[in-house]
Amino acid sequence: MKVIIIEDEKPSARYLQRMLLAVNIEVQTLLHSVEEAMFWFENNTHPDLIFLDIQLSDGLSFEIFEAIDIKSAVIFTTAYDEYALQAFKLNSIDYLLKPIDEEELVMAVKKYKERIPKKQAVNIDFDDIKRLLINPIDREYKKRFSVKVGQHIKLINVDEIECFYSENKGTYLYTIDRRSYLLDSTLDQLEMELEPQTFFRVNRKFFVNINAIKEILSYSNSRLMITLNTYHLGEIIVARERVKDFKIWLES
């Protein structure tokens, strides 16, 4: 059985590789971006099974399947929760919600192996995935966050937050009164908790609040630089691959 992993975070890819090896599945290849994956598929025999993250460093993984006719079975490994995935769960083998649980991984592999004798084609509708990512189903988003301040717990409403950012393996929120607070969440987890019309992930390290944007300037390599009302801890750059979606978000 030929297996590959497509995951932009290399430590996560290697961790999944070790988990699979523990259940006697050897991963032949680790890929980390849309561009890298497309090149690989164009020059190699396609695998039997793909462990696939949806959001990669240079775009969404369904772009690979739009460009290349891939018949491999797919198990999603994603930060998107079960509600957003219900619509296309039946079209793939399974999905694994990060952080990946060992028992769920074993069950997903078992589902794949049970399908092999049946030789059923796995038809993934990536247009449906795209629609779900752009127009997520109705859901309740977080209205406030709790943070620890000494021995106390402080509640911060989302309209007091200018941005979320990651630094030194920690995730922080930054408020309109120029204070940073450490969170237990990761930015990937926040992606499903923040109201998408208010917060946008401009790069791997920042979510910004549209109501906190003071100025937007052209920057090198077709990127944009954002100035917020009070945030002053460093530059906020819209990644080149996010610029188009960012401009759409500003006008939505």
N, C-alpha and C positions, 0 to 999 in steps of 0.2 A: 504494500500500500504506500503510495507516494503522497506525502503530506507537506504542505507549506504553511507558514504563518505570515500574514500581512498585518503589521502593527507598527505604528510610527514611534512608539516609545520603546527603545531597545531593551531596557531592563524588564519591561513587561513581556516583551517577546521572548526573552531568554528564560524568564520565569515560567511562562506557558510551555516552552520547549522542555524544561525540566519536569514539569508536571506530566506531560505526555510521555516522556521517557520512562517515568515511574509506572505507567500503565502499558509499557512495552510498545509504544508508538514512537518511531524515530522520525524527527522532522528533518527534511532534506535542505530546506531553504528558509531563510528569514528575509522578508522584504519590508521596507519601511516607508514607502511613499508611492503615490499614484504613478509617477514617472518611472520609478525603479521597477514597479510591478509590471507596467505595460511593456517595458523593454524585455523583462524576463519572460513574460508570456509569449512574446513574439519570437523568442529565440530558444525556447525549451518546450519539451513535451509537458502538456498540462497535467497537473496532479489529480489524484483521486479525490482529495479532500483539502479544502482551504479553511483555515481559521482566520476570520476576517474582521478587522476593526472597521467601523464606518468612517470615522473622521481620521484622516491621515494628515501628515504635515503640510502637504501641498494641495489638499482638496478632499472630496468625499470619494470613498472607494467605489461607488457605483459607476464613476466615470470610467473605470477600467473595463467594466462589462458593457458599457455603451460603445466602447471603441473596439473591443475584441470579443469574439464569440467563444465564451468559456463554458464548458459543460460540466466542470467540476462541481462536486457537492460542496456546500458551504455551511459552516457553523459560525455564527456571529459571535464576536467577543466585543462587547460594547458597553458604554456607560449609559445608554438609553434604557429606560425602564420597560417593564413588561407591557404597560398600557400603550405606549407608542409603537411597540413591536407586534402587537396582536394581529394587525392587519396583514402582515406578511410572514408571520411565524410559520404557517403551514407550508409555505413555498420553499422553505429551507429545511435543513436537517433539524436545527435547533439554534438557540442563542444562549450565550453565557453572559450574565450581567457581572460587570466588574465590581469589586474584586472577585475573581473566579473561585468558585467553590469546588473542591476536589470531587465531591460526590456528583455534582451537576456535570462536571467534565466527563466523568465515567459514564453517566447516563447518556450524554450527548453522543459519545463515541459508540456506545451500544446501539443507539438509534441508527447511526450511520451503518454499522455492520449488519444490522437487521435488514436494511434496505438493499444491500449488495445483491443477494440472490434474486430479488424482484426486478432488478435492473430498471428501476423507475427513474426517469429523467427528473432532475431537479430544476424546476423552472422558476427563477427568481425575477419578479417584476420590479426592476430597479426604478421605473417611473413612479411606482407606488411608494418606494422608499424615499425618492426625492420629494414627492408631495408631502409625505409625513414630516420630513426634516424641515421643509420650508414652511409648511402650515401645520404645526402640531395640533393634535386633537385637544379639545377643550379640557382644561385642567386647572387646578388651583396652584398658583405660584406662591412662594414665600413672601409674606408681608413684613416679616421682621426676623432678625437674627439675634441669638443669645451669645454673648462673649463673656469670658472670665476676666475680671479686673481685680487682681489680688484674691481675696476670699469672697468676692461678690460676683453675682451674675448680672450683667447689664443687657437690657433689650434695646436693639437699634432698629428703627423702622427703615425699610428699604429706601424711602424718599430722603433719608439723611445720608445715604451712601453715594459717593461720587464714583468709586471704582472698586474692583476687587483685583488683587495682584498676587503673584507668587514670587517668593524670594527666599533663597537659602533653604529650599525644601519645605517652606511654610506657605500657607495661604492667608492673606490678610484682606480685610475690608478697610477702606479709607473714607472718613466721614467729612461732612461739610464744615465741621469745626476743627479740621486739620489733625485728626488723630487716627492712628492705625491700630487695628485690633486683630489678634491672631484667631483664626477659625480652625475647627476640626475638619472641615470639608476640604476637598480638592477642587481645582477649577473645573475638572471634568464633571464632578458631582454637581457643581453649581449650574452647569449648563442646562440641567433639567429642572432646576429649582427657581431660576430667575425668569421674570416676565420678558419674553423676547422682544417686545416692542420698546421696552425701557432699557434693557441691557444688551450689549453686543460684545462678543469676544473678538477683539481686534487683532490679537496674536496669541501665542501660546501662554503668555504671562499676564494678560490684562482683559478684564471685562470693564466697559465704561458705561456710565449712565448717560443717556441722551440729554437729560436735563442739566447735566453738569458740564457739557461741552461749551467751552468759551471760544475756541478758535481752531480752525483746521487749515493746515498749510501743506503745500506740495513738498515732497521730500525725495531723496535720491532713489533711483531704481523703481520709479513709478509707484512709490509708496506715499503715505500721508502721515503727517505728524499732528497729534491732537494736544491741545492745551485745555486743561480742565480749570474750573473756577478757582480751586484752592490747592489741588494736588501739586506738589513741588519736589517729589523725591526722585524724579528722573524722567527721561523722555518716554512718551507713549507713541509708538509707531504702529500704524495699520500695516500689517503684512501685505505684501504685494498680491498674494492669492486671495486676500480678504477684501481688497479695495472695492471691487465691483459690488459684492454683497453689502458692504458697509454703506455705499452710496444709495443702494436700494433701501436699506434700513432707515437711513436718514429721512427719506421721502415717504416712508410708509406710514 
